[in-house]
Amino acid sequence: MSDSAATAFDLGFGSLGAEVSDRTLSVEGTVPGWLSGALIRNGPGKFEFGGRRVSHWFDGLALLRRYGFDDGIVTYTSRFLRTEAYRNATEGSGAKAGEFATDAGPLRTALRWLRSFGPPEPTDNANVHVARFGDHCVALTEAPRRVAFDPETLETRGEFRWTDDLTEHLTTAHVRVDPHRGETIGYSTELGRSPAYHLYRIPDGQAGREPIASVPAVGPGYVHDCSITASYVVLVETPLRIALLRALLPGSEGLLGMLEYDGERRSRFVVVDRDSGTVVAEPRVPPFFTFHHVNAYESDGEIVVDLVAFEDDGILEAMSFDSLSGGAFDGAPDGRLDRYRLDLESETASRSRRYDGGLELPTVPRAVRGRPYRYAYAQATDRSGANGLVKVDVERETATEWWERGVYVEEPRMVRRPGGTDEDDGVVLAPALDTKRERSVLLIFDAETLTELARAPLPHAVPFGFHGRFFPAQ
């Protein structure tokens, strides 16, 4: 194991004690003056619950991080969500709600699951993503509990609740914002005797959901993300299924212990018409696993779906602390950018590879979401002792990469320059851990060339996060 990998594990998966409020960061280089707004990110920041350490990266306590931009100045704020999970951990009572891979007791958890046909006492540790619903900024996780927060101070405002009666035992943290149709698309999973995926929309400016469709689930599958096009929503049901009876097995903890990968079962694409709610196609393909979709669009009677594909579900175990302690991300499987072309008439699909390097945490410019596009930005993952940044040209099947030894880049976000006409006219914002400095840093790149424009060191090392969104100044 390299020195940088060892340091990356210690720093990137160590608990953060201090919070920071509106700290102006020193900037090395120049931040474009037009960049105005805030990148708000979410992820785990503390890994001890009542005196014991959680077993998986996904279970750390939610820490919001805000990078503010105004006339070339960068400010930084970090704050833990004040939730029931946070209070249980900090007051010494331990975790009482089910987490992804850490729970109070497998047998007790199993009995509660089997009696209720769904996860009981879902955690409010909303540590995965953020979104805006109407006037509410909300932290999200895959448990059906959401937490509102102040977008300036990051102070917790309390639990955000929908007013509808949609059944949801699990839900997506990856709601899809469609700037073209002025709405956000999401879905939830209902477990039990008749499992289903419930799709919904949230019109811009509103904080209520409108149902689109309920689709029978097979498995049911663990579905982490989805794609949208101008007319359709696309779910991918991989062979990773939620098997409630696995909760009775010794050592089974949290949702992870109830997941079972069936390599003999094919992956199912579910294509749903956004207006009628009709399932228009269900192509099945050889098995694979995916967390994150890149983008999708319609083309000559087909739907093009680009996603990060893994051979199987090994990435889940690779994110446990037992695996990560052997060298941070060095031993984790690498995802590949695969393209599936779905023929709606024949309900068949073909696959091709758009980038053969390892990547994860993809994003595309806002203007091309759900539409034909050329560029995707992602974390590059196929080297030892670092994570890089990659810009993939999906038309030419070429890529531009940025690497620096000992620097672990997290999820990038592309922000387009106001008035820009080219798809890649803007900047890429990428938080990273610099193991040489033993602190985190915000990196800012030219989106066309991946030339580094600026970096702003933080006052401390921030644990590796998951996802975030850029909110332009209003």
ABEGO torsion letter per residue (X at the ends): XBAAAAAAAAAAABBBABBBBGBBBBBBEBBBAABBEBBBBBEBABABBGGBBBABAAABBBBBBBBBBBGGBBBBBBBBBBBAAAAAAAAGAEBABBBAABBAEAAAAAAAAAAAGEBBGBBABBAABBBBBEABBBBBBABABBBBBBAAAGBBAEBBBBABABBBABBBABBBBBAAAGBBBBBBBBBEABBBBBBBBBBBGBABBBBABBBBBBOBBBBABBBBBAABBBBBBBABBBBAAAAABBGBBEAAAABBBBAABBBBBBBBBAAAGBBABBBBBBBBBBABBABBBBBGGBBBBBBBBBABAAAAAAABAAAAAAGEAAABBBBBBBBBBBBAAAGBBBBBBABABBBBGBBBBAAABGBBBABBBBBBAABBGBBBBBBBBAAAGBBBBBBBBGBBBBBBBBBBBBGBABAABEBBBBBBBBAAAGBBBBBBBBAAAGBBABBBBBABBBBBBBBBBBBBBX
